């Protein structure tokens, strides 16, 4: 009988202090491996960080999400099942889709579809990883006006956004980082 194949993911290899989070020092290492195109030490099989992976790691860093959880969330379709207290049935947060709809050159509506939804939070970052906008709502729709946290218009350019969906009983599910282009 052959030995099972050992796999060490990029997230596992990067978590130097084993706290199940991507910390500041670890994201700096991520950027180095990404820009140099070198394999991340400790990954089995050896893996490099491509553009899609850097977005995912940046989202993990900015949100502080636990990387030790086996389930991964996709913005297209994801489900998180958590039991509720008492004898009630299992309450499920199901996210079927997260859409960013352009309303004008600078206004964007974020819409979440699914069941068990309690609200959403949208966070927007510049390409340096600095948060430029964050807003939360109890609904399933949030409109971004193209303004930063101080009410000033954001400059034309490419930004990243992350949507965190809150379930009716408090559970959360965070999307991957996606690109957002603002043009005025």
OpenMM code with the backbone's topology and positions (N, CA, C; nanometers):
from openmm import Vec3, app, unit

residues = "UNK UNK UNK UNK UNK UNK UNK UNK UNK UNK UNK UNK UNK UNK UNK UNK UNK UNK UNK UNK UNK UNK UNK UNK UNK UNK UNK UNK UNK UNK UNK UNK UNK UNK UNK UNK UNK UNK UNK UNK UNK UNK UNK UNK UNK UNK UNK UNK UNK UNK UNK UNK UNK UNK UNK UNK UNK UNK UNK UNK UNK UNK UNK UNK UNK UNK UNK UNK UNK UNK UNK UNK UNK UNK UNK UNK UNK UNK UNK UNK UNK UNK UNK UNK UNK UNK UNK UNK UNK UNK UNK UNK UNK UNK UNK UNK UNK UNK UNK UNK UNK UNK UNK UNK UNK UNK UNK UNK UNK UNK UNK UNK UNK UNK UNK UNK UNK UNK UNK UNK UNK UNK UNK UNK UNK UNK UNK UNK UNK UNK UNK UNK UNK UNK UNK UNK UNK UNK UNK UNK UNK UNK UNK UNK UNK UNK UNK UNK UNK UNK UNK UNK UNK UNK UNK UNK UNK UNK UNK UNK UNK UNK UNK UNK UNK UNK UNK UNK UNK UNK UNK UNK UNK UNK UNK UNK UNK UNK UNK UNK UNK UNK UNK UNK".split()
positions = [
    Vec3(0.0853, -0.1174, 0.0000),
    Vec3(0.0000, 0.0000, 0.0000),
    Vec3(0.0895, 0.1232, 0.0000),
    Vec3(0.0681, 0.2184, -0.0926),
    Vec3(0.1530, 0.3376, -0.0973),
    Vec3(0.1212, 0.4315, 0.0187),
    Vec3(0.2212, 0.5122, 0.0544),
    Vec3(0.2037, 0.6117, 0.1588),
    Vec3(0.1135, 0.7225, 0.1072),
    Vec3(0.0307, 0.7820, 0.1952),
    Vec3(-0.0526, 0.8931, 0.1496),
    Vec3(0.0338, 1.0124, 0.1111),
    Vec3(-0.0132, 1.0897, 0.0141),
    Vec3(0.0592, 1.2077, -0.0310),
    Vec3(0.0395, 1.3203, 0.0690),
    Vec3(0.1492, 1.3807, 0.1137),
    Vec3(0.1443, 1.4928, 0.2063),
    Vec3(0.1299, 1.6213, 0.1262),
    Vec3(0.0373, 1.7068, 0.1677),
    Vec3(0.0192, 1.8354, 0.1031),
    Vec3(0.0295, 1.9435, 0.2087),
    Vec3(0.1127, 2.0446, 0.1828),
    Vec3(0.1224, 2.1618, 0.2684),
    Vec3(0.0860, 2.2809, 0.1818),
    Vec3(-0.0238, 2.3487, 0.2166),
    Vec3(-0.0719, 2.4612, 0.1370),
    Vec3(0.0152, 2.5847, 0.1597),
    Vec3(-0.0029, 2.6826, 0.0737),
    Vec3(0.0695, 2.8089, 0.0875),
    Vec3(0.0348, 2.8741, 0.2208),
    Vec3(-0.0943, 2.8737, 0.2568),
    Vec3(-0.1362, 2.9356, 0.3831),
    Vec3(-0.0689, 2.8688, 0.5021),
    Vec3(-0.0648, 2.7350, 0.5016),
    Vec3(-0.0027, 2.6625, 0.6120),
    Vec3(0.1467, 2.6931, 0.6203),
    Vec3(0.2139, 2.6983, 0.5066),
    Vec3(0.3577, 2.7238, 0.5055),
    Vec3(0.3899, 2.8662, 0.5495),
    Vec3(0.3028, 2.9614, 0.5196),
    Vec3(0.3270, 3.1014, 0.5545),
    Vec3(0.3003, 3.1326, 0.7013),
    Vec3(0.2168, 3.0534, 0.7664),
    Vec3(0.1778, 3.0796, 0.9053),
    Vec3(0.2926, 3.0430, 0.9996),
    Vec3(0.3948, 3.1282, 1.0016),
    Vec3(0.5183, 3.1007, 1.0768),
    Vec3(0.4950, 3.0879, 1.2268),
    Vec3(0.4036, 3.1665, 1.2826),
    Vec3(0.3803, 3.1616, 1.4273),
    Vec3(0.2641, 3.0695, 1.4641),
    Vec3(0.2063, 3.0019, 1.3666),
    Vec3(0.1006, 2.9020, 1.3864),
    Vec3(-0.0203, 2.9561, 1.4630),
    Vec3(-0.0599, 3.0805, 1.4336),
    Vec3(-0.1776, 3.1378, 1.4993),
    Vec3(-0.3020, 3.1341, 1.4098),
    Vec3(-0.2920, 3.0664, 1.2960),
    Vec3(-0.4038, 3.0490, 1.2020),
    Vec3(-0.4485, 3.1799, 1.1394),
    Vec3(-0.3590, 3.2758, 1.1266),
    Vec3(-0.3864, 3.4049, 1.0638),
    Vec3(-0.2660, 3.4434, 0.9763),
    Vec3(-0.2901, 3.5245, 0.8750),
    Vec3(-0.1815, 3.5845, 0.7976),
    Vec3(-0.1524, 3.7190, 0.8651),
    Vec3(-0.0380, 3.7312, 0.9290),
    Vec3(0.0005, 3.8522, 1.0016),
    Vec3(0.0814, 3.9455, 0.9119),
    Vec3(0.1131, 4.0647, 0.9633),
    Vec3(0.1872, 4.1653, 0.8857),
    Vec3(0.3198, 4.1120, 0.8331),
    Vec3(0.4008, 4.0479, 0.9182),
    Vec3(0.5298, 3.9949, 0.8731),
    Vec3(0.5111, 3.8882, 0.7659),
    Vec3(0.4061, 3.8098, 0.7795),
    Vec3(0.3809, 3.7027, 0.6833),
    Vec3(0.3344, 3.7582, 0.5491),
    Vec3(0.2541, 3.8649, 0.5484),
    Vec3(0.2093, 3.9223, 0.4200),
    Vec3(0.3264, 3.9892, 0.3486),
    Vec3(0.4225, 4.0423, 0.4244),
    Vec3(0.5426, 4.0987, 0.3620),
    Vec3(0.6202, 3.9890, 0.2905),
    Vec3(0.6300, 3.8720, 0.3536),
    Vec3(0.6960, 3.7579, 0.2884),
    Vec3(0.6190, 3.7163, 0.1636),
    Vec3(0.4859, 3.7188, 0.1707),
    Vec3(0.4009, 3.6838, 0.0564),
    Vec3(0.4338, 3.7709, -0.0635),
    Vec3(0.4419, 3.9028, -0.0406),
    Vec3(0.4710, 3.9959, -0.1498),
    Vec3(0.6080, 3.9648, -0.2103),
    Vec3(0.7046, 3.9311, -0.1271),
    Vec3(0.8379, 3.8949, -0.1771),
    Vec3(0.8353, 3.7725, -0.2665),
    Vec3(0.7673, 3.6667, -0.2230),
    Vec3(0.7585, 3.5446, -0.3037),
    Vec3(0.6836, 3.5714, -0.4338),
    Vec3(0.5785, 3.6547, -0.4269),
    Vec3(0.4978, 3.6863, -0.5441),
    Vec3(0.5787, 3.7655, -0.6459),
    Vec3(0.6472, 3.8713, -0.6007),
    Vec3(0.7209, 3.9552, -0.6952),
    Vec3(0.8425, 3.8834, -0.7525),
    Vec3(0.9051, 3.7959, -0.6732),
    Vec3(1.0231, 3.7236, -0.7218),
    Vec3(0.9865, 3.5986, -0.8013),
    Vec3(0.8633, 3.5521, -0.7878),
    Vec3(0.8221, 3.4305, -0.8573),
    Vec3(0.8846, 3.3055, -0.8001),
    Vec3(0.9286, 3.3119, -0.6739),
    Vec3(0.9928, 3.1965, -0.6111),
    Vec3(0.8899, 3.1122, -0.5367),
    Vec3(0.9200, 2.9850, -0.5217),
    Vec3(0.8309, 2.8940, -0.4499),
    Vec3(0.8293, 2.9303, -0.3016),
    Vec3(0.7154, 2.9128, -0.2396),
    Vec3(0.7023, 2.9383, -0.0963),
    Vec3(0.7676, 2.8217, -0.0226),
    Vec3(0.8712, 2.8499, 0.0605),
    Vec3(0.9384, 2.7416, 0.1331),
    Vec3(0.8401, 2.6657, 0.2225),
    Vec3(0.8504, 2.5344, 0.2193),
    Vec3(0.7656, 2.4506, 0.3037),
    Vec3(0.6410, 2.3988, 0.2361),
    Vec3(0.6068, 2.4498, 0.1153),
    Vec3(0.4894, 2.3990, 0.0455),
    Vec3(0.5226, 2.2654, -0.0186),
    Vec3(0.4291, 2.1715, -0.0080),
    Vec3(0.4468, 2.0393, -0.0670),
    Vec3(0.3208, 2.0076, -0.1452),
    Vec3(0.3279, 1.9915, -0.2775),
    Vec3(0.4435, 2.0170, -0.3629),
    Vec3(0.4763, 2.1659, -0.3665),
    Vec3(0.5962, 2.1993, -0.4143),
    Vec3(0.6409, 2.3389, -0.4187),
    Vec3(0.5424, 2.4228, -0.4985),
    Vec3(0.5030, 2.5389, -0.4401),
    Vec3(0.4035, 2.6245, -0.5032),
    Vec3(0.4524, 2.7683, -0.5062),
    Vec3(0.4174, 2.8373, -0.6142),
    Vec3(0.4462, 2.9803, -0.6239),
    Vec3(0.3149, 3.0573, -0.6071),
    Vec3(0.3264, 3.1882, -0.5865),
    Vec3(0.2091, 3.2720, -0.5667),
    Vec3(0.1799, 3.3464, -0.6966),
    Vec3(0.0638, 3.3170, -0.7561),
    Vec3(0.0226, 3.3868, -0.8783),
    Vec3(-0.0686, 3.5035, -0.8416),
    Vec3(-0.1192, 3.5744, -0.9410),
    Vec3(-0.2021, 3.6925, -0.9167),
    Vec3(-0.3305, 3.6594, -0.8404),
    Vec3(-0.3923, 3.5477, -0.8710),
    Vec3(-0.5146, 3.5093, -0.8011),
    Vec3(-0.4841, 3.4749, -0.6554),
    Vec3(-0.3745, 3.4055, -0.6318),
    Vec3(-0.3370, 3.3675, -0.4956),
    Vec3(-0.3006, 3.4895, -0.4115),
    Vec3(-0.2346, 3.5907, -0.4702),
    Vec3(-0.1984, 3.7104, -0.3927),
    Vec3(-0.3243, 3.7831, -0.3485),
    Vec3(-0.4280, 3.7846, -0.4319),
    Vec3(-0.5548, 3.8480, -0.3950),
    Vec3(-0.6191, 3.7742, -0.2778),
    Vec3(-0.6168, 3.6428, -0.2845),
    Vec3(-0.6751, 3.5621, -0.1776),
    Vec3(-0.5996, 3.5833, -0.0467),
    Vec3(-0.4663, 3.5842, -0.0523),
    Vec3(-0.3854, 3.6042, 0.0679),
    Vec3(-0.4027, 3.7447, 0.1241),
    Vec3(-0.4153, 3.8441, 0.0356),
    Vec3(-0.4391, 3.9814, 0.0818),
    Vec3(-0.5732, 3.9906, 0.1537),
    Vec3(-0.6727, 3.9204, 0.1036),
    Vec3(-0.8039, 3.9202, 0.1696),
    Vec3(-0.7957, 3.8533, 0.3061),
    Vec3(-0.7229, 3.7428, 0.3148),
    Vec3(-0.7058, 3.6758, 0.4440),
    Vec3(-0.6337, 3.7658, 0.5433),
    Vec3(-0.5353, 3.8387, 0.4947),
    Vec3(-0.4595, 3.9299, 0.5816),
    Vec3(-0.5471, 4.0444, 0.6289),
    Vec3(-0.6202, 4.1078, 0.5364),
    Vec3(-0.6987, 4.2254, 0.5733),
    Vec3(-0.8185, 4.1911, 0.6613),
    Vec3(-0.8779, 4.0744, 0.6416),
    Vec3(-0.9946, 4.0375, 0.7219),
    Vec3(-0.9567, 3.9658, 0.8497),
    Vec3(-0.8360, 3.9100, 0.8560),
    Vec3(-0.7951, 3.8353, 0.9746),
    Vec3(-0.8648, 3.7015, 0.9875),
    Vec3(-0.9185, 3.6504, 0.8760),
    Vec3(-0.9912, 3.5230, 0.8804),
    Vec3(-0.8990, 3.4079, 0.9182),
    Vec3(-0.9568, 3.3083, 0.9814),
    Vec3(-0.8864, 3.1886, 1.0247),
    Vec3(-0.8478, 3.1055, 0.9022),
    Vec3(-0.7191, 3.0757, 0.8867),
    Vec3(-0.6734, 2.9963, 0.7724),
    Vec3(-0.6653, 2.8485, 0.8051),
    Vec3(-0.6914, 2.8117, 0.9297),
    Vec3(-0.6856, 2.6711, 0.9698),
    Vec3(-0.8173, 2.5988, 0.9461),
    Vec3(-0.9227, 2.6711, 0.9099),
    Vec3(-1.0515, 2.6098, 0.8821),
    Vec3(-1.0436, 2.5403, 0.7475),
    Vec3(-1.0914, 2.4199, 0.7406),
    Vec3(-1.0800, 2.3412, 0.6176),
    Vec3(-1.1677, 2.3951, 0.5061),
    Vec3(-1.2833, 2.4489, 0.5399),
    Vec3(-1.3748, 2.4958, 0.4356),
    Vec3(-1.3286, 2.6290, 0.3814),
    Vec3(-1.3343, 2.6446, 0.2510),
    Vec3(-1.2994, 2.7729, 0.1900),
    Vec3(-1.4234, 2.8346, 0.1307),
    Vec3(-1.4258, 2.9666, 0.1276),
    Vec3(-1.5431, 3.0382, 0.0776),
    Vec3(-1.5180, 3.0869, -0.0633),
    Vec3(-1.6163, 3.0743, -0.1458),
    Vec3(-1.6097, 3.1277, -0.2814),
    Vec3(-1.7190, 3.2323, -0.2961),
    Vec3(-1.6877, 3.3388, -0.3669),
    Vec3(-1.7871, 3.4448, -0.3856),
    Vec3(-1.9021, 3.3977, -0.4737),
    Vec3(-1.8805, 3.2944, -0.5551),
    Vec3(-1.9841, 3.2480, -0.6452),
    Vec3(-2.0896, 3.1628, -0.5738),
    Vec3(-2.0468, 3.0691, -0.4910),
    Vec3(-2.1417, 2.9849, -0.4178),
    Vec3(-2.0696, 2.9288, -0.2973),
    Vec3(-2.1261, 2.9527, -0.1798),
    Vec3(-2.0654, 2.9034, -0.0573),
    Vec3(-2.1739, 2.8762, 0.0446),
    Vec3(-2.1460, 2.7866, 0.1357),
    Vec3(-2.2407, 2.7595, 0.2427),
    Vec3(-2.1645, 2.7359, 0.3714),
    Vec3(-2.2186, 2.7869, 0.4793),
    Vec3(-2.1622, 2.7672, 0.6116),
    Vec3(-2.2770, 2.7191, 0.6978),
    Vec3(-2.2623, 2.6042, 0.7603),
    Vec3(-2.3679, 2.5486, 0.8425),
    Vec3(-2.3216, 2.5486, 0.9870),
    Vec3(-2.3991, 2.6147, 1.0737),
    Vec3(-2.3708, 2.6178, 1.2154),
    Vec3(-2.4971, 2.5818, 1.2908),
    Vec3(-2.4883, 2.4921, 1.3911),
    Vec3(-2.6081, 2.4590, 1.4664),
    Vec3(-2.6492, 2.5753, 1.5556),
    Vec3(-2.7800, 2.5897, 1.5794),
    Vec3(-2.8291, 2.6903, 1.6716),
    Vec3(-2.8460, 2.6275, 1.8088),
    Vec3(-2.8652, 2.7108, 1.9082),
    Vec3(-2.8786, 2.6633, 2.0452),
    Vec3(-3.0170, 2.6044, 2.0659),
    Vec3(-3.0272, 2.5024, 2.1486),
    Vec3(-3.1557, 2.4437, 2.1828),
    Vec3(-3.1968, 2.3339, 2.0875),
    Vec3(-3.3281, 2.3139, 2.0783),
    Vec3(-3.3807, 2.2039, 1.9988),
    Vec3(-3.4223, 2.2457, 1.8589),
    Vec3(-3.3948, 2.3692, 1.8210),
    Vec3(-3.4363, 2.4146, 1.6887),
    Vec3(-3.3528, 2.3476, 1.5806),
    Vec3(-3.4007, 2.3586, 1.4581),
    Vec3(-3.3300, 2.3000, 1.3448),
    Vec3(-3.1991, 2.3736, 1.3196),
    Vec3(-3.1140, 2.3124, 1.2401),
    Vec3(-2.9866, 2.3750, 1.2042),
    Vec3(-3.0148, 2.4978, 1.1190),
    Vec3(-2.9580, 2.6125, 1.1601),
    Vec3(-2.9715, 2.7388, 1.0845),
    Vec3(-2.8571, 2.7447, 0.9845),
    Vec3(-2.8855, 2.7709, 0.8592),
    Vec3(-2.7837, 2.7695, 0.7559),
    Vec3(-2.7738, 2.9045, 0.6861),
    Vec3(-2.6500, 2.9513, 0.6721),
    Vec3(-2.6216, 3.0683, 0.5900),
    Vec3(-2.5785, 3.0164, 0.4540),
    Vec3(-2.6540, 3.0514, 0.3516),
    Vec3(-2.6194, 3.0105, 0.2154),
    Vec3(-2.6072, 3.1363, 0.1304),
    Vec3(-2.4889, 3.1558, 0.0718),
    Vec3(-2.4669, 3.2683, -0.0180),
    Vec3(-2.4617, 3.2128, -0.1591),
    Vec3(-2.5608, 3.2497, -0.2404),
    Vec3(-2.5666, 3.2016, -0.3780),
    Vec3(-2.4846, 3.2896, -0.4716),
    Vec3(-2.4875, 3.4212, -0.4455),
    Vec3(-2.4093, 3.5113, -0.5309),
    Vec3(-2.3827, 3.6426, -0.4601),
    Vec3(-2.2713, 3.7026, -0.4968),
    Vec3(-2.2358, 3.8385, -0.4556),
    Vec3(-2.2053, 3.9130, -0.5843),
    Vec3(-2.2827, 4.0191, -0.6107),
    Vec3(-2.2657, 4.0927, -0.7358),
    Vec3(-2.2315, 4.2381, -0.7066),
    Vec3(-2.1445, 4.2936, -0.7900),
    Vec3(-2.1140, 4.4366, -0.7876),
    Vec3(-2.1707, 4.4942, -0.9171),
    Vec3(-2.2761, 4.5743, -0.9047),
    Vec3(-2.3446, 4.6296, -1.0209),
    Vec3(-2.3090, 4.7774, -1.0354),
    Vec3(-2.2557, 4.8161, -1.1505),
    Vec3(-2.2235, 4.9566, -1.1761),
    Vec3(-2.3519, 5.0341, -1.2005),
    Vec3(-2.3744, 5.1386, -1.1205),
    Vec3(-2.4910, 5.2252, -1.1378),
    Vec3(-2.4548, 5.3484, -1.2198),
    Vec3(-2.3304, 5.3912, -1.2078),
    Vec3(-2.2770, 5.5044, -1.2840),
    Vec3(-2.1257, 5.4893, -1.2834),
    Vec3(-2.0531, 5.5934, -1.3266),
    Vec3(-1.9074, 5.5850, -1.3327),
    Vec3(-1.8446, 5.5628, -1.1958),
    Vec3(-1.9104, 5.6095, -1.0901),
    Vec3(-1.8491, 5.6014, -0.9577),
    Vec3(-1.9393, 5.5360, -0.8527),
    Vec3(-2.0638, 5.5047, -0.8831),
    Vec3(-2.1542, 5.4400, -0.7879),
    Vec3(-2.1680, 5.2925, -0.8209),
    Vec3(-2.1550, 5.2091, -0.7166),
    Vec3(-2.1623, 5.0646, -0.7357),
    Vec3(-2.2543, 5.0062, -0.6289),
    Vec3(-2.3450, 4.9211, -0.6707),
    Vec3(-2.4345, 4.8536, -0.5776),
    Vec3(-2.3851, 4.7106, -0.5580),
    Vec3(-2.3657, 4.6724, -0.4329),
    Vec3(-2.3290, 4.5357, -0.3968),
    Vec3(-2.4561, 4.4642, -0.3525),
    Vec3(-2.4844, 4.3487, -0.4139),
    Vec3(-2.6063, 4.2739, -0.3860),
    Vec3(-2.5685, 4.1304, -0.3511),
    Vec3(-2.6231, 4.0811, -0.2393),
    Vec3(-2.6006, 3.9431, -0.1962),
    Vec3(-2.7316, 3.8680, -0.2071),
    Vec3(-2.7276, 3.7492, -0.2677),
    Vec3(-2.8445, 3.6627, -0.2789),
    Vec3(-2.8168, 3.5328, -0.2051),
    Vec3(-2.9174, 3.4819, -0.1372),
    Vec3(-2.9032, 3.3565, -0.0653),
    Vec3(-3.0124, 3.3419, 0.0380),
    Vec3(-2.9850, 3.2633, 0.1413),
    Vec3(-3.0830, 3.2445, 0.2483),
    Vec3(-3.0128, 3.2511, 0.3829),
    Vec3(-3.0887, 3.2853, 0.4860),
    Vec3(-3.0322, 3.2991, 0.6203),
    Vec3(-2.9473, 3.4242, 0.6343),
    Vec3(-2.9697, 3.5236, 0.5469),
    Vec3(-2.8870, 3.6441, 0.5439),
    Vec3(-2.9310, 3.7429, 0.6513),
    Vec3(-2.8323, 3.8048, 0.7189),
    Vec3(-2.8613, 3.9036, 0.8207),
    Vec3(-2.8038, 4.0403, 0.7905),
    Vec3(-2.7107, 4.0479, 0.6983),
    Vec3(-2.6498, 4.1752, 0.6625),
    Vec3(-2.5203, 4.1539, 0.5876),
    Vec3(-2.4566, 4.2651, 0.5487),
    Vec3(-2.3300, 4.2552, 0.4787),
    Vec3(-2.2417, 4.3744, 0.5105),
    Vec3(-2.1134, 4.3559, 0.4921),
    Vec3(-2.0138, 4.4615, 0.5078),
    Vec3(-1.9274, 4.4600, 0.3822),
    Vec3(-1.9028, 4.5789, 0.3271),
    Vec3(-1.8159, 4.5938, 0.2108),
    Vec3(-1.6931, 4.6723, 0.2545),
    Vec3(-1.5768, 4.6173, 0.2235),
    Vec3(-1.4503, 4.6849, 0.2517),
    Vec3(-1.3761, 4.7011, 0.1192),
    Vec3(-1.3238, 4.8223, 0.0963),
    Vec3(-1.2501, 4.8503, -0.0271),
    Vec3(-1.1100, 4.8942, 0.0108),
    Vec3(-1.0105, 4.8415, -0.0621),
    Vec3(-0.8697, 4.8658, -0.0341),
    Vec3(-0.8005, 4.9181, -0.1593),
    Vec3(-0.6997, 5.0027, -0.1390),
    Vec3(-0.6173, 5.0394, -0.2536),
    Vec3(-0.5197, 4.9247, -0.2776),
    Vec3(-0.4409, 4.9321, -0.3835),
    Vec3(-0.3519, 4.8205, -0.4186),
    Vec3(-0.2355, 4.8050, -0.3219),
    Vec3(-0.2144, 4.9026, -0.2345),
    Vec3(-0.1127, 4.8902, -0.1300),
    Vec3(-0.1680, 4.8186, -0.0073),
    Vec3(-0.2976, 4.7862, -0.0090),
    Vec3(-0.3598, 4.7159, 0.1023),
    Vec3(-0.4199, 4.8066, 0.2082),
    Vec3(-0.4229, 4.9373, 0.1835),
    Vec3(-0.4793, 5.0332, 0.2793),
    Vec3(-0.6306, 5.0394, 0.2607),
    Vec3(-0.7041, 5.0253, 0.3722),
    Vec3(-0.8498, 5.0353, 0.3664),
    Vec3(-0.8890, 5.1784, 0.3344),
    Vec3(-0.9705, 5.1965, 0.2305),
    Vec3(-1.0155, 5.3299, 0.1916),
    Vec3(-1.1654, 5.3480, 0.2136),
    Vec3(-1.2368, 5.2370, 0.2390),
    Vec3(-1.3812, 5.2442, 0.2599),
    Vec3(-1.4266, 5.1186, 0.3328),
    Vec3(-1.5194, 5.1352, 0.4260),
    Vec3(-1.5826, 5.0227, 0.4931),
    Vec3(-1.7212, 5.0659, 0.5375),
    Vec3(-1.8206, 4.9854, 0.5044),
    Vec3(-1.9576, 5.0165, 0.5456),
    Vec3(-2.0327, 4.8865, 0.5663),
    Vec3(-2.1266, 4.8895, 0.6613),
    Vec3(-2.2047, 4.7717, 0.6955),
    Vec3(-2.3531, 4.8060, 0.6892),
    Vec3(-2.4357, 4.7060, 0.6560),
    Vec3(-2.5802, 4.7242, 0.6534),
    Vec3(-2.6476, 4.5965, 0.7019),
    Vec3(-2.7693, 4.6085, 0.7503),
    Vec3(-2.8466, 4.4917, 0.7910),
    Vec3(-2.9216, 4.4304, 0.6737),
    Vec3(-2.9221, 4.4966, 0.5601),
    Vec3(-2.9907, 4.4460, 0.4422),
    Vec3(-2.9013, 4.3579, 0.3577),
    Vec3(-2.9465, 4.3326, 0.2352),
    Vec3(-2.8703, 4.2503, 0.1406),
    Vec3(-2.8162, 4.3334, 0.0254),
    Vec3(-2.8330, 4.4661, 0.0337),
    Vec3(-2.7861, 4.5571, -0.0703),
    Vec3(-2.7144, 4.6741, -0.0051),
    Vec3(-2.6003, 4.7132, -0.0618),
    Vec3(-2.5265, 4.8289, -0.0127),
    Vec3(-2.4767, 4.9061, -0.1345),
    Vec3(-2.4991, 5.0369, -0.1371),
    Vec3(-2.4541, 5.1194, -0.2490),
    Vec3(-2.3321, 5.1998, -0.2074),
    Vec3(-2.2244, 5.1835, -0.2840),
    Vec3(-2.0989, 5.2554, -0.2641),
    Vec3(-2.1019, 5.3781, -0.3549),
    Vec3(-2.0823, 5.4959, -0.2969),
    Vec3(-2.0938, 5.6223, -0.3707),
    Vec3(-1.9619, 5.6669, -0.4349),
    Vec3(-1.8542, 5.5894, -0.4202),
    Vec3(-1.7252, 5.6285, -0.4769),
    Vec3(-1.6469, 5.7220, -0.3875),
    Vec3(-1.6875, 5.7295, -0.2596),
    Vec3(-1.6231, 5.8203, -0.1647),
    Vec3(-1.5447, 5.7413, -0.0615),
    Vec3(-1.4349, 5.7998, -0.0126),
    Vec3(-1.3568, 5.7343, 0.0916),
    Vec3(-1.4225, 5.7545, 0.2282),
    Vec3(-1.3573, 5.7103, 0.3335),
    Vec3(-1.4125, 5.7190, 0.4698),
    Vec3(-1.4331, 5.8631, 0.5153),
    Vec3(-1.3675, 5.9590, 0.4497),
    Vec3(-1.3791, 6.1011, 0.4863),
    Vec3(-1.4751, 6.1771, 0.3951),
    Vec3(-1.5434, 6.1060, 0.3060),
    Vec3(-1.6389, 6.1693, 0.2165),
    Vec3(-1.5774, 6.2305, 0.0920),
    Vec3(-1.4504, 6.2021, 0.0671),
    Vec3(-1.3818, 6.2548, -0.0505),
    Vec3(-1.3889, 6.1530, -0.1646),
    Vec3(-1.4011, 6.2004, -0.2888),
    Vec3(-1.4042, 6.1072, -0.4022),
    Vec3(-1.2731, 6.0299, -0.4141),
    Vec3(-1.2839, 5.9010, -0.4363),
    Vec3(-1.1650, 5.8196, -0.4594),
    Vec3(-1.1106, 5.8493, -0.5987),
    Vec3(-0.9804, 5.8420, -0.6123),
    Vec3(-0.9152, 5.8663, -0.7411),
    Vec3(-0.9495, 5.7545, -0.8392),
    Vec3(-0.9435, 5.7860, -0.9675),
    Vec3(-0.9581, 5.6830, -1.0691),
    Vec3(-0.8527, 5.5764, -1.0453),
    Vec3(-0.8890, 5.4520, -1.0682),
    Vec3(-0.7904, 5.3457, -1.0547),
    Vec3(-0.8525, 5.2128, -1.0190),
    Vec3(-0.7634, 5.1181, -0.9879),
    Vec3(-0.8027, 4.9825, -0.9535),
    Vec3(-0.7972, 4.9677, -0.8017),
    Vec3(-0.9011, 4.9101, -0.7462),
    Vec3(-0.9117, 4.8843, -0.6028),
    Vec3(-0.9496, 4.7378, -0.5841),
    Vec3(-0.9419, 4.6909, -0.4621),
    Vec3(-0.9863, 4.5566, -0.4275),
    Vec3(-1.1030, 4.5696, -0.3301),
    Vec3(-1.2000, 4.4796, -0.3421),
    Vec3(-1.3093, 4.4812, -0.2455),
    Vec3(-1.3320, 4.3411, -0.1900),
    Vec3(-1.3780, 4.3383, -0.0652),
    Vec3(-1.4122, 4.2149, 0.0043),
    Vec3(-1.5502, 4.2351, 0.0649),
    Vec3(-1.6376, 4.1376, 0.0468),
    Vec3(-1.7721, 4.1432, 0.1033),
    Vec3(-1.7826, 4.0357, 0.2112),
    Vec3(-1.8231, 4.0764, 0.3306),
    Vec3(-1.8483, 3.9829, 0.4397),
    Vec3(-1.9981, 3.9770, 0.4619),
    Vec3(-2.0534, 3.8568, 0.4532),
    Vec3(-2.1967, 3.8361, 0.4708),
    Vec3(-2.2186, 3.7806, 0.6115),
    Vec3(-2.3140, 3.8408, 0.6834),
    Vec3(-2.3479, 3.7968, 0.8178),
    Vec3(-2.4791, 3.7198, 0.8117),
    Vec3(-2.4802, 3.6039, 0.8751),
    Vec3(-2.6015, 3.5238, 0.8810),
    Vec3(-2.6971, 3.5777, 0.9857),
    Vec3(-2.8209, 3.5330, 0.9786),
    Vec3(-2.9244, 3.5788, 1.0709),
    Vec3(-2.8918, 3.5448, 1.2155),
    Vec3(-2.8123, 3.4402, 1.2383),
    Vec3(-2.7762, 3.4013, 1.3747),
    Vec3(-2.6314, 3.4357, 1.4088),
    Vec3(-2.5681, 3.5216, 1.3274),
    Vec3(-2.4358, 3.5738, 1.3621),
    Vec3(-2.3171, 3.5135, 1.2898),
    Vec3(-2.3320, 3.4025, 1.2217),
    Vec3(-2.2194, 3.3452, 1.1488),
    Vec3(-2.1802, 3.4362, 1.0333),
    Vec3(-2.0556, 3.4278, 0.9871),
    Vec3(-2.0101, 3.5139, 0.8774),
    Vec3(-1.9427, 3.4313, 0.7691),
    Vec3(-1.9430, 3.4872, 0.6510),
    Vec3(-1.8768, 3.4282, 0.5357),
    Vec3(-1.8154, 3.5426, 0.4566),
    Vec3(-1.6855, 3.5346, 0.4277),
    Vec3(-1.6148, 3.6425, 0.3594),
    Vec3(-1.5744, 3.5986, 0.2197),
    Vec3(-1.5984, 3.6851, 0.1217),
    Vec3(-1.5655, 3.6557, -0.0182),
    Vec3(-1.4158, 3.6677, -0.0401),
    Vec3(-1.3720, 3.6196, -0.1529),
    Vec3(-1.2358, 3.6447, -0.1985),
    Vec3(-1.2250, 3.7918, -0.2369),
    Vec3(-1.1042, 3.8446, -0.2395),
    Vec3(-1.0837, 3.9821, -0.2865),
    Vec3(-1.1083, 3.9871, -0.4371),
    Vec3(-1.1829, 4.0866, -0.4790),
    Vec3(-1.2133, 4.1062, -0.6215),
    Vec3(-1.1682, 4.2454, -0.6630),
    Vec3(-1.1410, 4.2607, -0.7932),
    Vec3(-1.0988, 4.3912, -0.8454),
    Vec3(-1.2181, 4.4811, -0.8693),
    Vec3(-1.1933, 4.6110, -0.8494),
    Vec3(-1.2945, 4.7126, -0.8719),
    Vec3(-1.2246, 4.8287, -0.9424),
    Vec3(-1.2794, 4.8731, -1.0560),
    Vec3(-1.2198, 4.9831, -1.1314),
    Vec3(-1.3112, 5.1044, -1.1182),
    Vec3(-1.2542, 5.2174, -1.0741),
    Vec3(-1.3288, 5.3422, -1.0659),
    Vec3(-1.2800, 5.4374, -1.1742),
    Vec3(-1.3730, 5.4862, -1.2528),
    Vec3(-1.3444, 5.5848, -1.3564),
    Vec3(-1.4483, 5.6945, -1.3474),
    Vec3(-1.4064, 5.8170, -1.3498),
    Vec3(-1.4997, 5.9308, -1.3427),
    Vec3(-1.5060, 6.0007, -1.4761),
] * unit.nanometer
topology = app.Topology()
chain = topology.addChain("A")
for resn in residues:
    res = topology.addResidue(resn, chain)
    for name in ("N", "CA", "C"):
        topology.addAtom(name, app.Element.getBySymbol(name[0]), res)
